[in-house]
Amino acid sequence: MDVLRKRRPDGRRATGVRCPIRPARLADVGDVDAIERAVFSDPWSANDFTECVTSGVPFLVAERRGVVAGYIIAHCAADEGEILNLGVAQHTDARGSVARW
């Protein structure tokens, strides 16, 4: 299964926003890099993201209307996990207001 859909125990979606989450692909690196540069003053490089995809670390992206809207990269060791990087794109609504997806 390529897309992870979060469900509540009763089967309903866990969120009202339809935002599929899936493993990152090399094709996502450009979008992830753009988000990273927009939200961080000391961003990771595109090469860093490429290495994460190719090395198999937990790297997930969320899509909104077919576009990468956010990402998370983690590190897992034994029974612990650590979030290494997390970014969410900003968008502009019809009134020109910036909001989070």
C-alpha positions in Angstrom: 0.0 0.0 0.0 1.6 3.3 -1.1 -0.7 5.7 0.8 -1.2 5.4 4.5 -4.8 6.5 5.4 -5.3 7.2 9.1 -8.6 5.9 10.5 -10.3 6.0 13.8 -11.5 2.7 15.4 -15.0 3.3 14.0 -13.5 3.5 10.5 -14.0 7.3 10.0 -11.1 9.4 8.9 -9.0 10.8 11.7 -8.9 14.2 10.1 -11.4 16.3 8.1 -8.8 17.3 5.6 -8.1 14.8 2.8 -4.4 14.7 2.9 -2.9 11.3 2.1 0.4 10.5 3.7 2.9 8.3 1.8 6.6 7.5 1.7 8.7 10.2 0.0 10.0 9.6 -3.5 12.9 11.1 -5.4 10.4 13.1 -7.4 9.3 14.8 -4.2 12.7 16.3 -3.3 12.1 19.5 -5.3 8.8 20.2 -3.5 10.2 19.3 -0.1 13.3 21.5 -0.7 11.0 24.5 -1.6 9.0 24.1 1.6 12.3 23.7 3.6 13.7 27.0 2.2 10.4 28.8 2.8 10.1 27.9 6.5 13.6 27.5 7.8 16.4 30.1 8.1 19.1 27.3 8.0 17.5 24.8 5.6 18.7 21.3 4.8 20.0 20.9 1.2 18.2 19.1 -1.6 21.1 16.6 -1.4 20.2 15.9 2.2 16.7 15.0 1.2 17.9 12.9 -1.7 20.1 10.9 0.7 17.2 10.4 3.1 15.0 9.0 0.3 17.8 6.7 -1.0 19.0 5.5 2.4 15.6 4.3 3.5 15.1 6.5 6.7 11.5 7.1 7.7 10.6 10.0 5.3 6.9 10.7 4.7 5.1 13.4 2.7 1.6 14.6 3.0 -0.2 15.6 -0.2 -3.0 18.2 -0.7 -4.6 18.3 -4.1 -1.7 16.3 -5.6 1.0 18.6 -4.3 3.4 18.0 -1.4 2.0 20.0 1.5 4.3 18.8 4.2 6.9 16.2 5.2 8.5 14.5 8.2 11.9 12.7 8.5 12.6 10.6 11.5 15.3 8.4 13.0 14.5 5.1 14.8 16.8 3.2 17.0 15.8 0.3 19.2 12.5 1.3 20.9 13.0 5.1 20.4 12.2 7.5 17.6 13.3 11.1 17.0 11.9 13.6 14.5 14.8 15.0 12.6 12.9 17.4 10.3 9.3 18.5 9.8 7.9 21.1 7.5 4.5 22.3 6.4 3.9 24.4 3.3 2.1 27.7 3.5 -0.6 28.6 0.9 -2.5 31.7 0.0 -6.3 31.6 0.0 -8.6 33.6 -2.3 -8.4 36.7 -0.1 -4.5 36.6 -0.2 -4.2 35.5 3.4 -1.4 33.1 4.2 -2.4 30.0 6.1 -1.1 26.5 6.9 -2.5 23.6 4.9 
